[in-house]
Amino acid sequence: MKLNIIFTVVLTFLVINFSSAQEPAAFSLNEAIEYGLSHNTNVIKAENDVLKAQKKVWETTAIGLPQIDGETSYQKFIKQPVNLLPERIFNPQAAPDSYIPIKFGTEQNMKWSATLKQLIFNGSYLVGLQSSRTFKKISENALVKTKQKIKEAIVNAYGNALLTDESIKIMQNNVAVVSQNLFETQQMFDNGLVEETDVEQLKITLSNLKNQLDYLQRMQKLAYEMLNYTM
């Protein structure tokens, strides 16, 4: 038989966002682990470090890839340059001082060029590429270790909170039982059936149990706060 244990965890930042009329958040152990791995600041930071390392590897790798640079230029002349040429070039019968205006060039001009560059060998590039890959591997290992630590911390904090809850239930039951015994013993004492010491002993026992219950309730609050912090 598979037992799925669920207990209510009141998270400060969730309570702030929700109205008091809504139910507090409840997590099973697996849900608490999933939530913690998704929202813990240390995990998020480690994941960002991995992304940065992956980006660095790609940027370094791209340096050694073929580089193509293209350039396009376009010109349009509002007024084309005009030169005067002797008319005799085209007509030998023309007068010596006769000239013809000639336009050179085109009204519009477009140029396009492309340059291909390839890194053949560079020692600094190889060292940089290896360093970026090593940094990426270190970041990935750090992420795995961070997630494992957070998971262990959540399991421990969850277990402590659950144990405190169960201890409080047991202690509350003990207080109820002793309170009933004290009530019955007090009645018996009033009827002269038991000694006063029996009543006093039960009062002392009840007082000790209430003190222990108060202590457990304070520990419960600390356990929930620790789980909240871990998640």
Buried (B, 14 or more C-beta within 10 A) or exposed (E): EEEEEEBEBBBEEEEEEEEEEEEEBEBEBEEBBBBBBEEBEBBEEBBEBBEEBBEBBEEBBEEBEEEEEEEEEEEEEEEEEEEEEBBBEEEEEBEEEEBBEEEEEEEEEEEEEEEEEEEEEEEEBEEBBEEBBEBBEEBBEBBEEBBEBBBEBBBEBBEBBBEBBEBBEEBBEBBEEBBEBBEEBBEBBEEEEBEEEBBEEBBEBBEEBBEBBEEBBEBBEEBBBBBBEBB
